[in-house]
């Protein structure tokens, strides 16, 4: 992955805000299970540090949420949830996160596996949902 052409040696952290129905449950999942340090917060939102990136869980009560089915696209024989977000980790960090998720009993949408094994672009990947239905993908490359 290349950095921005205006800053060739610098990859900047991304920021994403997403809906949750319960800020305390978001804390339990993102801080407790994923291990994301908490930043600033109020009663209706909380910042987390997701491997150096800023994610913000904003409370949107279930009564205000439109019921919709998670869209999926077929990719290499797997129904990939769209939209989704995540981080490309170092392989050891990916394996440690995979193990932490398994130990916590997180249900995977797409079980951890090696995609494109032996080919250019070989990568470890896994998909799961947070308690609010937001899809996350974490991946790692032996050779970025």
DSSP file (Angstrom, degrees, kcal/mol; ACC not computed):
  #  RESIDUE AA STRUCTURE BP1 BP2  ACC     N-H-->O    O-->H-N    N-H-->O    O-->H-N    TCO  KAPPA ALPHA  PHI   PSI    X-CA   Y-CA   Z-CA
    1    1 A X              0   0    0      0, 0.0     2,-0.3     0, 0.0   143,-0.0   0.000 360.0 360.0 360.0 132.1    0.0    0.0    0.0
    2    2 A X        -     0   0    0      1,-0.1     3,-0.1     7,-0.0     7,-0.1  -0.658 360.0-124.6 -94.3 149.8    1.4    3.4   -0.9
    3    3 A X        -     0   0    0      5,-0.4     8,-0.1    -2,-0.3     5,-0.1  -0.258  52.3 -62.0 -79.9 177.4    1.1    6.5    1.1
    4    4 A X    >   -     0   0    0      6,-0.6     3,-1.5     3,-0.3     6,-0.3  -0.339  45.8-126.0 -61.6 137.7   -0.4    9.7   -0.1
    5    5 A X  G >  S+     0   0    0      1,-0.3     3,-0.5     2,-0.1    -1,-0.1   0.794 110.9  53.6 -59.6 -28.6    1.6   11.1   -3.1
    6    6 A X  G 3  S+     0   0    0      1,-0.3    -1,-0.3     2,-0.1     2,-0.1   0.683 121.5  31.1 -77.9 -16.6    1.9   14.5   -1.3
    7    7 A X  G X  S+     0   0    0     -3,-1.5     3,-2.0     3,-0.1    -3,-0.3  -0.586  73.1 174.0-137.6  70.7    3.4   12.7    1.7
    8    8 A X  T <  S+     0   0    0     -3,-0.5    -5,-0.4     1,-0.3    -1,-0.1   0.721  79.4  38.7 -60.2 -25.4    5.3    9.7    0.3
    9    9 A X  T 3  S+     0   0    0      1,-0.1     2,-0.5    -7,-0.1    -1,-0.3   0.287 106.1  76.0-106.3  11.4    6.8    8.6    3.6
   10   10 A X    <   -     0   0    0     -3,-2.0     2,-0.6    -6,-0.3    -6,-0.6  -0.956  52.1-171.1-132.5 116.5    3.9    9.4    5.9
   11   11 A X        -     0   0    0     -2,-0.5     2,-0.2    -8,-0.1    -8,-0.1  -0.929  23.0-148.2-101.7 122.5    0.7    7.4    6.3
   12   12 A X        -     0   0    0     -2,-0.6    41,-0.0     1,-0.1     2,-0.0  -0.580  21.5-100.3 -89.8 150.4   -1.7    9.4    8.4
   13   13 A X        -     0   0    0     -2,-0.2     2,-0.2    39,-0.1    40,-0.1  -0.361  36.9-130.8 -64.4 147.5   -4.3    7.9   10.8
   14   14 A X        -     0   0    0     -2,-0.0    40,-2.0     2,-0.0     2,-0.4  -0.577  11.9-146.4 -94.3 165.7   -7.8    7.7    9.5
   15   15 A X  E     +a   54   0A   0     -2,-0.2     2,-0.4    38,-0.2    40,-0.2  -0.998  19.5 171.7-130.9 133.6  -10.9    8.8   11.4
   16   16 A X  E     -a   55   0A   0     38,-1.8    40,-2.5    -2,-0.4     2,-0.4  -0.995  15.6-159.0-143.5 139.4  -14.3    7.1   11.2
   17   17 A X  E     +a   56   0A   0     -2,-0.4     2,-0.3    38,-0.2    40,-0.2  -0.930  19.0 174.1-114.9 142.9  -17.5    7.6   13.1
   18   18 A X  E     -a   57   0A   0     38,-2.4    40,-2.7    -2,-0.4     2,-0.2  -0.972  30.9 -96.9-148.8 157.1  -20.2    4.9   13.3
   19   19 A X  E     +a   58   0A   0     -2,-0.3     2,-0.3    38,-0.2    40,-0.2  -0.527  35.5 171.9 -84.3 143.3  -23.5    4.3   15.0
   20   20 A X  E     -a   59   0A   0     38,-2.4    40,-3.7    -2,-0.2     3,-0.1  -0.946  30.1-141.8-136.6 158.6  -24.0    2.2   18.2
   21   21 A X  S    S+     0   0    0     -2,-0.3     2,-0.3     1,-0.3    41,-0.2   0.599  89.7  31.0 -95.9 -12.2  -27.1    1.7   20.3
   22   22 A X     >  -     0   0    0      1,-0.1     4,-2.0    39,-0.1    -1,-0.3  -0.906  59.2-158.8-152.6 114.8  -25.3    1.7   23.7
   23   23 A X  H  > S+     0   0    0     -2,-0.3     4,-2.2    20,-0.3     5,-0.1   0.876  96.9  52.5 -64.0 -38.9  -22.1    3.6   24.6
   24   24 A X  H  > S+     0   0    0      2,-0.2     4,-2.3     1,-0.2    -1,-0.2   0.897 109.4  48.8 -66.5 -38.9  -21.3    1.3   27.5
   25   25 A X  H  > S+     0   0    0      2,-0.2     4,-2.2     1,-0.2    -1,-0.2   0.879 109.1  54.1 -66.1 -36.9  -21.6   -1.8   25.3
   26   26 A X  H  X>S+     0   0    0     -4,-2.0     4,-2.9     2,-0.2     5,-0.5   0.913 108.0  50.3 -61.3 -42.5  -19.3   -0.1   22.8
   27   27 A X  I  X>S+     0   0    0     -4,-2.2     4,-1.7     1,-0.2     5,-1.6   0.932 109.4  50.8 -60.2 -45.7  -16.8    0.4   25.6
   28   28 A X  I  <>S+     0   0    0     -4,-2.3     5,-1.1     3,-0.2    -2,-0.2   0.905 119.0  37.0 -60.0 -41.4  -17.0   -3.3   26.5
   29   29 A X  I  X>S+     0   0    0     -4,-2.2     5,-2.5     3,-0.2     4,-1.0   0.973 124.6  34.7 -77.1 -56.0  -16.4   -4.5   22.9
   30   30 A X  I  <5S+     0   0    0     -4,-2.9     6,-2.8     3,-0.2    -3,-0.2   0.898 132.7  27.7 -72.3 -40.2  -13.9   -2.0   21.6
   31   31 A X  I  <<S+     0   0    0     -4,-1.7     4,-0.4    -5,-0.5    -3,-0.2   0.923 129.8  37.9 -83.7 -49.4  -11.9   -1.4   24.7
   32   32 A X  I  4<S+     0   0    0     -5,-1.6    -3,-0.2     3,-0.1    -2,-0.1   0.944 130.6  22.3 -71.0 -50.6  -12.5   -4.7   26.5
   33   33 A X  I  <<S+     0   0    0     -5,-1.1    -3,-0.2    -4,-1.0    -4,-0.1   0.930 132.4  36.0 -87.3 -49.2  -12.4   -7.2   23.6
   34   34 A X  S   <S-     0   0    0     -5,-2.5    -3,-0.2    -6,-0.1    -4,-0.2   0.713 100.5-129.1 -79.2 -18.5  -10.5   -5.4   20.9
   35   35 A X        +     0   0    0     -4,-0.4     2,-0.5    -6,-0.3    -4,-0.2   0.771  47.4 160.9  79.1  26.4   -8.1   -3.7   23.4
   36   36 A X        -     0   0    0     -6,-2.8    -1,-0.2    -7,-0.1    14,-0.2  -0.707  40.0-125.0 -83.7 121.6   -8.6   -0.2   22.0
   37   37 A X  E     -B   49   0A   0     12,-0.6    12,-2.6    -2,-0.5     2,-0.3  -0.395  27.7-120.1 -63.1 141.8   -7.6    2.5   24.5
   38   38 A X  E     -B   48   0A   0     10,-0.2    10,-0.2     1,-0.1     3,-0.1  -0.615  31.6-178.8 -85.8 143.5  -10.4    5.0   25.1
   39   39 A X  E     -     0   0A   0      8,-2.7    -1,-0.1     1,-0.4     9,-0.0   0.104  50.8 -16.8-108.1-135.2  -10.0    8.7   24.4
   40   40 A X  E     +     0   0A   0      6,-0.1     7,-3.0    -2,-0.1    -1,-0.4  -0.291  68.8 168.7 -70.3 158.2  -12.5   11.5   24.9
   41   41 A X  E     -B   46   0A   0      5,-0.2     5,-0.2    -3,-0.1     2,-0.2  -0.990  23.0-167.7-161.6 164.2  -16.1   10.8   25.5
   42   42 A X        -     0   0    0      3,-2.7     3,-0.2    -2,-0.3     0, 0.0  -0.689  55.1 -80.6-134.4-167.4  -19.5   12.1   26.5
   43   43 A X  S    S+     0   0    0     -2,-0.2   -20,-0.3     1,-0.2     3,-0.1   0.714 129.9  38.8 -70.1 -19.5  -22.8   10.4   27.3
   44   44 A X  S    S+     0   0    0      1,-0.2    15,-3.4   -21,-0.1     2,-0.3   0.458 120.7  24.4-115.5  -2.6  -23.5   10.0   23.6
   45   45 A X  E     - C   0  58A   0     13,-0.2    -3,-2.7    -3,-0.2     2,-0.3  -0.991  53.8-163.3-156.8 159.3  -20.1    9.2   22.0
   46   46 A X  E     -BC  41  57A   0     11,-1.6    11,-2.4    -2,-0.3     2,-0.3  -0.981  14.8-138.7-148.5 134.2  -16.7    7.7   22.8
   47   47 A X  E     - C   0  56A   0     -7,-3.0    -8,-2.7    -2,-0.3     2,-0.3  -0.684  21.0-171.2 -87.5 143.3  -13.4    7.9   20.9
   48   48 A X  E     -BC  38  55A   0      7,-2.7     7,-2.2    -2,-0.3     2,-0.8  -0.976  25.2-128.8-131.5 150.6  -11.1    4.8   20.7
   49   49 A X  E     -BC  37  54A   0    -12,-2.6     2,-1.0    -2,-0.3   -12,-0.6  -0.876  24.3-169.0 -96.5 106.0   -7.6    4.3   19.4
   50   50 A X  E >  S- C   0  53A   0      3,-3.3     3,-1.0    -2,-0.8   -14,-0.1  -0.775  73.0 -45.3 -99.7  89.3   -7.8    1.5   16.9
   51   51 A X  T 3  S-     0   0    0     -2,-1.0    -1,-0.2     1,-0.3     3,-0.1   0.893 124.2 -36.7  52.1  45.1   -4.2    0.6   16.3
   52   52 A X  T 3  S+     0   0    0      1,-0.3     2,-0.3   -39,-0.1    -1,-0.3   0.447 120.9 105.9  91.1   1.7   -3.3    4.3   15.9
   53   53 A X  E <   - C   0  50A   0     -3,-1.0    -3,-3.3   -40,-0.1     2,-0.6  -0.856  69.5-120.4-115.2 150.5   -6.5    5.3   14.2
   54   54 A X  E     +aC  15  49A   0    -40,-2.0   -38,-1.8    -2,-0.3     2,-0.4  -0.797  31.6 175.1 -96.0 118.7   -9.4    7.3   15.6
   55   55 A X  E     -aC  16  48A   0     -7,-2.2    -7,-2.7    -2,-0.6     2,-0.5  -0.945  12.8-157.7-117.7 145.0  -12.8    5.6   15.6
   56   56 A X  E     -aC  17  47A   0    -40,-2.5   -38,-2.4    -2,-0.4     2,-0.7  -0.970   6.2-153.0-130.1 118.8  -15.8    7.2   17.3
   57   57 A X  E     -aC  18  46A   0    -11,-2.4   -11,-1.6    -2,-0.5     2,-0.5  -0.814  16.9-166.0 -90.2 114.4  -18.9    5.3   18.4
   58   58 A X  E     -aC  19  45A   0    -40,-2.7   -38,-2.4    -2,-0.7     2,-0.3  -0.885  22.6-118.1-104.9 130.0  -21.9    7.6   18.4
   59   59 A X  E     +a   20   0A   0    -15,-3.4     2,-0.4    -2,-0.5   -38,-0.2  -0.504  36.6 168.9 -70.4 125.1  -25.1    6.6   20.1
   60   60 A X        -     0   0    0    -40,-3.7     5,-0.1    -2,-0.3   -38,-0.1  -0.890  34.9-127.6-133.8 101.8  -28.0    6.2   17.8
   61   61 A X    >>  -     0   0    0     -2,-0.4     3,-2.1     1,-0.1     4,-0.6  -0.090  18.5-116.3 -53.5 147.7  -30.9    4.5   19.7
   62   62 A X  G >4 S+     0   0    0      1,-0.3     3,-1.0   -41,-0.2    -1,-0.1   0.813 114.2  64.6 -54.5 -32.2  -32.4    1.5   18.0
   63   63 A X  G 34 S+     0   0    0      1,-0.2    -1,-0.3     3,-0.0    -2,-0.1   0.747 105.2  45.0 -65.7 -22.3  -35.7    3.3   17.7
   64   64 A X  G <4 S+     0   0    0     -3,-2.1     2,-0.3     2,-0.1    -1,-0.2   0.507  94.0  99.2 -96.3  -7.0  -34.0    5.8   15.3
   65   65 A X  S << S-     0   0    0     -3,-1.0     2,-0.4    -4,-0.6   -44,-0.0  -0.639  74.4-125.4 -88.5 136.4  -32.2    3.2   13.2
   66   66 A X        -     0   0    0     -2,-0.3     2,-0.5     1,-0.1    -2,-0.1  -0.645  27.9-121.4 -75.3 126.6  -33.5    2.1    9.9
   67   67 A X        +     0   0    0     -2,-0.4     2,-0.3    -5,-0.0    -1,-0.1  -0.582  50.2 155.6 -70.8 121.9  -33.9   -1.7    9.8
   68   68 A X        -     0   0    0     -2,-0.5     2,-0.3     3,-0.0    -3,-0.0  -0.996  43.2-114.9-147.4 151.4  -31.8   -2.9    7.0
   69   69 A X        -     0   0    0     -2,-0.3     2,-0.3     1,-0.1    -2,-0.0  -0.658  41.6-103.3 -85.4 140.4  -30.0   -6.0    6.0
   70   70 A X        -     0   0    0     -2,-0.3    13,-0.1     1,-0.1     2,-0.1  -0.471  38.6-127.3 -63.6 122.8  -26.3   -5.9    5.8
   71   71 A X  E     -D   82   0B   0     11,-0.7    11,-3.3    -2,-0.3     2,-0.3  -0.450  28.8-166.5 -71.5 145.8  -25.3   -5.8    2.1
   72   72 A X  E     -D   81   0B   0      9,-0.3     2,-0.4    -2,-0.1     9,-0.2  -0.984  12.8-159.8-135.9 146.4  -22.8   -8.4    1.0
   73   73 A X  E     -D   80   0B   0      7,-2.2     7,-2.8    -2,-0.3     2,-0.5  -0.974  29.1-115.3-122.2 140.9  -20.6   -8.9   -2.1
   74   74 A X  E     +D   79   0B   0     -2,-0.4     2,-0.4     5,-0.2     5,-0.2  -0.647  39.5 172.4 -76.5 120.0  -19.1  -12.2   -3.2
   75   75 A X  E >   -D   78   0B   0      3,-3.0     3,-2.0    -2,-0.5    -2,-0.0  -0.976  69.8 -23.6-132.0 116.8  -15.3  -12.0   -3.0
   76   76 A X  T 3  S-     0   0    0     -2,-0.4     3,-0.1     1,-0.3    40,-0.1   0.854 127.9 -48.8  50.4  40.5  -13.3  -15.2   -3.6
   77   77 A X  T 3  S+     0   0    0      1,-0.2     2,-0.4     0, 0.0    -1,-0.3   0.505 118.3 108.0  82.7   4.1  -16.2  -17.3   -2.6
   78   78 A X  E <  S-D   75   0B   0     -3,-2.0    -3,-3.0    -5,-0.1     2,-1.2  -0.916  72.1-125.5-116.4 142.5  -17.0  -15.4    0.6
   79   79 A X  E     -D   74   0B   0     -2,-0.4     2,-0.4    -5,-0.2    -5,-0.2  -0.724  33.6-157.7 -85.2  95.1  -20.0  -13.1    1.2
   80   80 A X  E     -D   73   0B   0     -7,-2.8    -7,-2.2    -2,-1.2     2,-0.2  -0.615  14.4-124.0 -80.5 124.7  -18.1  -10.0    2.3
   81   81 A X  E     -D   72   0B   0     -2,-0.4     2,-0.4    -9,-0.2    -9,-0.3  -0.493  31.7-127.5 -70.0 134.5  -20.2   -7.5    4.5
   82   82 A X  E    S+D   71   0B   0    -11,-3.3   -11,-0.7    -2,-0.2     2,-0.1  -0.999  83.3  34.0-132.2 131.6  -20.3   -4.0    3.0
   83   83 A X  S    S+     0   0    0     -2,-0.4    52,-0.5   -13,-0.1     2,-0.3   0.578  82.6 147.9 -77.4 165.0  -19.7   -1.5    4.4
   84   84 A X  E     -e  135   0C   0     -2,-0.1     2,-0.3    50,-0.1    52,-0.2  -0.971  24.6-162.6-152.4 162.4  -16.9   -2.5    6.7
   85   85 A X  E     +e  136   0C   0     50,-1.6    52,-1.8    -2,-0.3     2,-0.3  -0.951  22.9 129.3-142.9 164.5  -13.8   -1.0    8.2
   86   86 A X        -     0   0    0     -2,-0.3     2,-0.3    50,-0.2    52,-0.2  -0.960  44.3 -86.5 175.7-162.1  -10.6   -2.3    9.9
   87   87 A X        -     0   0    0     50,-0.5    52,-1.7    -2,-0.3     2,-0.7  -0.973  23.0-124.5-136.8 146.3   -6.9   -2.1    9.9
   88   88 A X  E     -f  139   0C   0     -2,-0.3    52,-0.2    50,-0.2     2,-0.2  -0.852  43.1-171.1 -88.9 116.3   -4.0   -3.8    8.1
   89   89 A X  E     -f  140   0C   0     50,-3.2    52,-0.6    -2,-0.7     2,-0.2  -0.515  30.6 -92.5-103.4 168.3   -1.9   -5.2   11.0
   90   90 A X     >  -     0   0    0     -2,-0.2     4,-2.5    50,-0.2     3,-0.4  -0.556  48.1-109.4 -71.8 150.9    1.5   -6.8   11.2
   91   91 A X  H  > S+     0   0    0     50,-0.4     4,-2.5     1,-0.2     5,-0.2   0.870 117.8  50.7 -56.8 -42.8    1.1  -10.6   11.1
   92   92 A X  H  > S+     0   0    0      1,-0.2     4,-2.1     2,-0.2    -1,-0.2   0.893 112.2  47.8 -63.3 -38.1    1.9  -11.2   14.7
   93   93 A X  H  > S+     0   0    0     -3,-0.4     4,-2.5     2,-0.2    -2,-0.2   0.885 110.5  52.3 -68.3 -38.6   -0.6   -8.6   15.8
   94   94 A X  H  X S+     0   0    0     -4,-2.5     4,-2.9     2,-0.2    -2,-0.2   0.933 110.7  47.4 -61.4 -46.3   -3.2  -10.1   13.5
   95   95 A X  H  X S+     0   0    0     -4,-2.5     4,-2.4     2,-0.2    -2,-0.2   0.892 111.7  50.3 -63.4 -40.2   -2.7  -13.5   15.1
   96   96 A X  H  X S+     0   0    0     -4,-2.1     4,-2.2     2,-0.2    -1,-0.2   0.908 112.6  46.6 -65.2 -41.4   -2.8  -12.1   18.6
   97   97 A X  H  X S+     0   0    0     -4,-2.5     4,-2.7     2,-0.2     5,-0.2   0.928 110.8  52.6 -65.9 -44.7   -6.1  -10.3   17.8
   98   98 A X  H  X S+     0   0    0     -4,-2.9     4,-2.5     1,-0.2    -2,-0.2   0.933 111.3  46.9 -53.7 -47.9   -7.5  -13.4   16.2
   99   99 A X  H  X S+     0   0    0     -4,-2.4     4,-2.7     1,-0.2    -1,-0.2   0.891 111.2  51.0 -64.6 -40.1   -6.7  -15.4   19.3
  100  100 A X  H  X S+     0   0    0     -4,-2.2     4,-1.7     2,-0.2    -1,-0.2   0.901 111.5  48.3 -63.7 -40.9   -8.2  -12.7   21.6
  101  101 A X  H  <>S+     0   0    0     -4,-2.7     5,-2.4     2,-0.2     4,-0.5   0.913 112.3  48.2 -65.7 -43.4  -11.4  -12.7   19.5
  102  102 A X  H ><5S+     0   0    0     -4,-2.5     3,-1.4    -5,-0.2    -2,-0.2   0.936 111.6  49.9 -61.3 -47.1  -11.7  -16.5   19.6
  103  103 A X  H 3<5S+     0   0    0     -4,-2.7    -1,-0.2     1,-0.3    -2,-0.2   0.830 109.4  52.3 -61.4 -32.2  -11.1  -16.5   23.4
  104  104 A X  T 3<5S-     0   0    0     -4,-1.7    -1,-0.3    -5,-0.2    -2,-0.2   0.524 114.9-117.8 -82.4  -5.3  -13.8  -13.8   23.8
  105  105 A X  T < 5 +     0   0    0     -3,-1.4    -3,-0.2    -4,-0.5     2,-0.2   0.733  50.0 170.6  77.4  22.2  -16.3  -16.0   21.8
  106  106 A X      < -     0   0    0     -5,-2.4     2,-0.5    -6,-0.2    -1,-0.2  -0.480  32.3-128.7 -67.2 134.1  -16.7  -13.5   19.0
  107  107 A X        -     0   0    0     -2,-0.2    22,-0.7    22,-0.2     2,-0.3  -0.744  21.8-138.1 -86.7 126.4  -18.7  -15.0   16.1
  108  108 A X  E     -G  128   0C   0     -2,-0.5     3,-0.3     1,-0.2    20,-0.3  -0.657  15.0-159.5 -86.9 137.0  -16.9  -14.5   12.8
  109  109 A X  E    S+     0   0C   0     18,-1.8     2,-0.4     1,-0.4    19,-0.2   0.862  99.6  16.0 -74.3 -41.3  -18.8  -13.5    9.6
  110  110 A X  E    S-G  127   0C   0     17,-1.5    17,-2.1    -3,-0.1    -1,-0.4  -0.961  97.0-124.8-131.8 114.9  -15.8  -14.9    7.7
  111  111 A X  E     -     0   0C   0     -2,-0.4    14,-0.1    -3,-0.3     2,-0.1  -0.143  39.8 -85.0 -56.2 150.2  -13.5  -17.1    9.8
  112  112 A X  E     +     0   0C   0     14,-0.1     2,-0.3   -14,-0.1    14,-0.2  -0.356  69.1 145.5 -57.3 132.1   -9.8  -16.1   10.0
  113  113 A X  E     -G  125   0C   0     12,-2.1    12,-2.5    -3,-0.1     2,-0.6  -0.976  53.1 -97.0-160.2 168.9   -8.0  -17.6    7.0
  114  114 A X  E     -G  124   0C   0     -2,-0.3     3,-0.5    10,-0.2     2,-0.3  -0.867  39.1-156.7 -96.8 120.1   -5.2  -17.0    4.5
  115  115 A X  E    S+G  123   0C   0      8,-3.8     8,-2.3    -2,-0.6     3,-0.1  -0.737  71.7  10.2 -97.8 144.0   -6.5  -15.6    1.3
  116  116 A X  S >  S-     0   0    0     -2,-0.3     3,-2.5     6,-0.2    -1,-0.2   0.862  86.2-160.1  58.5  39.5   -4.6  -15.9   -2.1
  117  117 A X  T 3  S+     0   0    0     -3,-0.5    -1,-0.2     1,-0.3     3,-0.1  -0.257  70.9   6.8 -56.8 129.8   -2.2  -18.4   -0.5
  118  118 A X  T 3  S+     0   0    0      1,-0.3    -1,-0.3    -3,-0.1     2,-0.2   0.464 114.1  99.1  78.0   2.6    1.0  -18.6   -2.5
  119  119 A X  S X  S-     0   0    0     -3,-2.5     3,-1.7    -4,-0.1    -1,-0.3  -0.695  88.6 -79.2-114.7 167.5    0.0  -15.8   -4.8
  120  120 A X  T 3  S+     0   0    0      1,-0.3    -1,-0.1    -2,-0.2    -3,-0.0  -0.479 120.9  30.6 -61.2 133.7    0.8  -12.1   -5.0
  121  121 A X  T 3  S+     0   0    0      1,-0.2    -1,-0.3    22,-0.2    -6,-0.1   0.538  80.4 171.8  90.7   7.6   -1.4  -10.4   -2.5
  122  122 A X    <   +     0   0    0     -3,-1.7    20,-0.4    -6,-0.2    21,-0.4  -0.252  13.5 167.0 -51.9 134.4   -1.4  -13.3    0.0
  123  123 A X  E     -G  115   0C   0     -8,-2.3    -8,-3.8    18,-0.2     2,-0.4  -0.998  40.6-124.6-153.8 149.9   -3.1  -12.1    3.2
  124  124 A X  E     +GH 114 140C   0     16,-3.0    16,-2.0    -2,-0.3     2,-0.3  -0.795  41.5 173.1 -89.6 139.3   -4.6  -13.2    6.4
  125  125 A X  E     +GH 113 139C   0    -12,-2.5   -12,-2.1    -2,-0.4     2,-0.3  -0.986  17.9 175.9-147.5 156.6   -8.1  -11.9    6.9
  126  126 A X  E     - H   0 138C   0     12,-1.1    12,-1.9    -2,-0.3     2,-0.4  -0.954  11.4-156.6-158.3 145.9  -11.1  -12.1    9.2
  127  127 A X  E     +GH 110 137C   0    -17,-2.1   -18,-1.8    -2,-0.3   -17,-1.5  -0.970  20.8 154.9-125.5 140.8  -14.5  -10.4    9.4
  128  128 A X  E     -GH 108 136C   0      8,-2.0     8,-3.0    -2,-0.4     2,-0.3  -0.968  34.1-117.3-154.8 165.3  -16.8  -10.0   12.3
  129  129 A X  E     - H   0 135C   0    -22,-0.7     6,-0.2    -2,-0.3   -22,-0.2  -0.827  21.1-128.8-106.5 145.4  -19.6   -7.7   13.5
  130  130 A X    >   -     0   0    0      4,-2.5     3,-2.0    -2,-0.3  -104,-0.1  -0.312  47.8 -86.8 -76.2 176.0  -19.5   -5.5   16.6
  131  131 A X  T 3  S+     0   0    0      1,-0.3    -1,-0.1  -106,-0.1  -105,-0.1   0.606 129.5  53.4 -63.2  -8.0  -22.5   -5.8   19.0
  132  132 A X  T 3  S-     0   0    0      2,-0.1    -1,-0.3  -113,-0.1     3,-0.1   0.330 122.0 -99.3-109.3   4.3  -24.4   -3.2   16.8
  133  133 A X  S <  S+     0   0    0     -3,-2.0     2,-0.4     1,-0.3    -2,-0.1   0.524  73.0 144.6  90.3   6.2  -24.0   -4.9   13.4
  134  134 A X        -     0   0    0   -115,-0.1    -4,-2.5     1,-0.0     2,-0.3  -0.674  46.6-131.5 -77.9 129.2  -21.1   -2.8   12.2
  135  135 A X  E     -eH  84 129C   0    -52,-0.5   -50,-1.6    -2,-0.4     2,-0.4  -0.632  24.0-170.9 -87.4 137.7  -18.8   -5.0   10.1
  136  136 A X  E     -eH  85 128C   0     -8,-3.0    -8,-2.0    -2,-0.3     2,-0.4  -0.967   7.3-166.9-126.4 143.2  -15.0   -5.0   10.7
  137  137 A X  E     - H   0 127C   0    -52,-1.8   -50,-0.5    -2,-0.4     2,-0.4  -0.999   2.3-172.5-127.1 131.6  -12.2   -6.6    8.7
  138  138 A X  E     + H   0 126C   0    -12,-1.9   -12,-1.1    -2,-0.4     2,-0.3  -0.987  14.2 172.2-120.5 135.2   -8.7   -7.1   10.0
  139  139 A X  E     -fH  88 125C   0    -52,-1.7   -50,-3.2    -2,-0.4     2,-0.3  -0.895  14.6-165.2-137.5 166.5   -6.0   -8.3    7.7
  140  140 A X  E     -fH  89 124C   0    -16,-2.0   -16,-3.0    -2,-0.3     2,-0.4  -0.988   7.5-151.6-151.6 149.4   -2.2   -8.8    7.6
  141  141 A X        -     0   0    0    -52,-0.6   -50,-0.4    -2,-0.3     3,-0.4  -0.968  14.2-150.7-121.1 137.4    0.4   -9.4    4.9
  142  142 A X  S    S+     0   0    0     -2,-0.4     2,-0.5   -20,-0.4    -1,-0.1   0.868 104.7  29.5 -67.6 -35.9    3.6  -11.3    5.3
  143  143 A X              0   0    0    -21,-0.4    -1,-0.3    -3,-0.1   -22,-0.2  -0.876 360.0 360.0-126.8  96.9    4.9   -9.0    2.6
  144  144 A X              0   0    0     -2,-0.5    -1,-0.1    -3,-0.4    -2,-0.0   0.495 360.0 360.0 -60.9 360.0    3.1   -5.7    2.5
